[in-house]
Amino acid sequence: MSTMSDNTTANAANETAKALIERSNRLGADPRNTNYAGGNTSAKGTETDPVTGEAVDLLWVKGSGGDLGTLKESGLAVLRLDRMRALVDVYPGVEREDEMVAAFDYCLHGKGGAAPSIDTAMHGLVDAAHVDHLHPDSGIAVATAADGEELTGKIFGDKVVWVPWRRPGFQLGLDIAEIKAKNPQAIGCVLGGHGITAWGDTSEEAEQNSLWIIRTAAAYIEEHSKPEPFGPALDGYTALPEDERRAKAAALAPTIRGIASQDRPMVGHFTDSDVVLDFLSHAEHPRLAELGTSCPDHFLRTKVKPLVLDLPADASVEDSIARLKELAGSYREDYQAYYDRHATSDSPAIRGADPLIVLVPGVGMFSFGKDKQTARVAGEFYVNAINVMRGAEGLSTYAPIDESEKFRIEYWALEEAKLQRMPKPKPLATRVALVTGAASGIGRATAEKLAAEGACVVIADLDLEKAQEAAAELGSTDVAVGVQVDVSDADAVQAAVDAAVLAFGGVDLVVNNAGLSLSRSLLETTEKDWDLQHDVMAKGSFLVSKATAKVMIEQEMGGDVVYISSKNSIFAGPNNVAYGAAKADQAHQVRLLAAELGAYGIKVNGVNPDGVVQGSGIFASGWGANRAAVYGVEEKDLGKFYAQRTILKREVLPANIANAVFVLCSAELSHTTGLHIPVDAGVAAAFLR
């Protein structure tokens, strides 16, 4: 077919999609324009139909669940514009408008691409080549003001039209299309309680119109807002000094994570941004927090309202914990009542009554989600909500959409279907792991394995730079963080644990791996040698287990503690009295703590490696050379030597130890505690008896 080789129209269409992606990325990169995964953009153009060889009008629109700031071509849904607009003729009315989402699938052009979102109708039906729908704080502030319609006229004149609240869907698309047709002078509209929509004949014009609306609203708020939108300052509610508030946050975090995880385990995020601290320090914050968020993108991630501690900043940790637990019970009852007020026979089941946002005056905000990114984004959305409240209160009175409308969206069948399409979580999803000595060798391999299986990982090591490098190689700070720790120092251990709970909300899985060894005979072993090895391994494991067990007990979520002990905890090898004795101490700690911590659902197990030469910090620091000399082999052949003395004749690698740690912490061994797993390729003298 000759037309298939004619790329003129296709190239034009590709340029249209390219310009859309570039516009989307620019808009999405600035949080003043829209929040993560919020809003959508579109472009209309033509491309050659490969079946007929004729030009066909298409709609490119950001698909469901995508993010404008990182949008790629694969994140676009591509629809035949004639077929999409023909749906108007079969539209069954607002009571059945949800059926139209499934109909979008019959309008798709070609294969691949993203699933069309609920806002597709808005983009397809509006008679403009380029359309942006965004959730800027300034725009939502106008949209949620009690006199938002009047403010829209004052701020924008007739260039922007007010649209009363309507749930996103096909009817909203029809409404905005009609408004565009009746108001040819308009460049966009404010959607009551929700956000803004703008359009243009070119991609550049649509982008400029969007930015004009956002910036004009922001400038108006800046100029006309009352001095204290959140009311007068509250005595005793101002922010604590940074060190003090972060120490208090770390002390409260395990309790708060437990509160947020009663229905299902959650990962946490903490922020003490000025926006949050200022909000909590003023008199109107309880009223505004109770009103909840308004924009659907906000409350779908934050729940309809947060849990707010009603104590001043200087309240003790003990009093704060007691009050938080009281408030948690009230919050759950209140959320259940909210569900019961609005649920119908065909509503999805309640998804849990725990808060996703917890606000502590003088300290900051804890946010929660199924993973770190979700938790962090939930917090970012509540910061957006605070900015919206400030703008609305500064100009007028904050008036979010009705509770019943929030429920309709939160428990929307389409939202439920979207959640059901989410991929199955990995085995260690929601688990927070702290691994000591994790910048190299067994510790690093273990951190890599736990992260690969879905855990958030804190890489703790004496060398901070190497710990941070190892964490960065695992991914962003949503996956792993590196912290410095000297495990023989109780204060340093507590600081590392505090860093872990502030990074991810708590700790669930601890791997006592930090170690060192000096291969010397009894007569050559000095008191210093003995103390050093016992301080790092025996005392260090004790300190780490004690600090993390306190967190796990307070969370009331169970947990795992794993000791990387050694074959030498059982086998009496030559020239390692200090090392072997320290490892035997660790091995018995496993049994002692398994018996003690089982009452809290915390399992304690151990792994007994042997001959792990590759990647080992211990072997690289001189132990390898010493052991090679003891056995009369070249150091480079030590791994092979160890392998040949085993039953299986296999060299033991760090990854083999990491796999054992994972198995001990997996659901398959949920009923196993007090166990030591040998990972030594078979050393009969070290068999457990």
Salt bridges, closest charged atoms under 4 A:
ASP30 OD2 - ARG32 NH2 2.80
GLU47 OE1 - HIS109 NE2 3.53
ASP49 OD2 - ARG80 NH1 3.35
ASP82 OD2 - ARG80 NH2 3.21
ASP98 OD1 - ARG167 NH2 3.25
GLU99 OE2 - ARG96 NE 2.77
ASP132 OD1 - ARG23 NH2 2.76
GLU150 OE2 - LYS154 NZ 3.50
ASP175 OD2 - ARG166 NE 2.55
GLU178 OE2 - LYS182 NZ 2.72
GLU207 OE1 - ARG26 NH2 2.69
GLU228 OE1 - HIS282 NE2 3.16
ASP263 OD2 - ARG332 NH1 2.83
ASP272 OD2 - ARG245 NE 2.89
ASP272 OD2 - ARG246 NH1 3.34
ASP278 OD1 - HIS282 ND1 3.64
ASP278 OD2 - ARG390 NH2 3.51
GLU284 OE1 - ARG287 NE 2.63
GLU290 OE2 - LYS305 NZ 2.46
ASP297 OD2 - HIS135 ND1 3.39
ASP310 OD2 - ARG323 NH2 2.77
GLU326 OE1 - ARG323 NH1 2.79
ASP334 OD2 - LYS305 NZ 2.67
ASP354 OD1 - ARG332 NH1 2.42
ASP371 OD2 - LYS370 NZ 3.14
GLU380 OE2 - ARG376 NH1 2.86
GLU393 OE1 - ARG287 NH2 2.73
GLU403 OE1 - ARG341 NH2 2.97
GLU403 OE2 - HIS342 NE2 2.58
GLU405 OE1 - ARG408 NH1 3.09
GLU416 OE1 - ARG351 NH2 2.91
GLU448 OE2 - ARG444 NE 3.62
GLU453 OE2 - LYS449 NZ 3.00
GLU473 OE1 - ARG444 NH2 2.39
ASP478 OD2 - ARG376 NH2 2.71
ASP508 OD2 - ARG257 NH2 2.83
ASP529 OD2 - ARG520 NH1 2.57
GLU554 OE2 - LYS325 NZ 3.30
ASP560 OD2 - ARG431 NH2 2.81
ASP560 OD1 - LYS603 NZ 2.76
ASP610 OD1 - LYS567 NZ 3.16
ASP610 OD2 - ARG645 NH2 2.99
ASP637 OD2 - LYS636 NZ 3.36
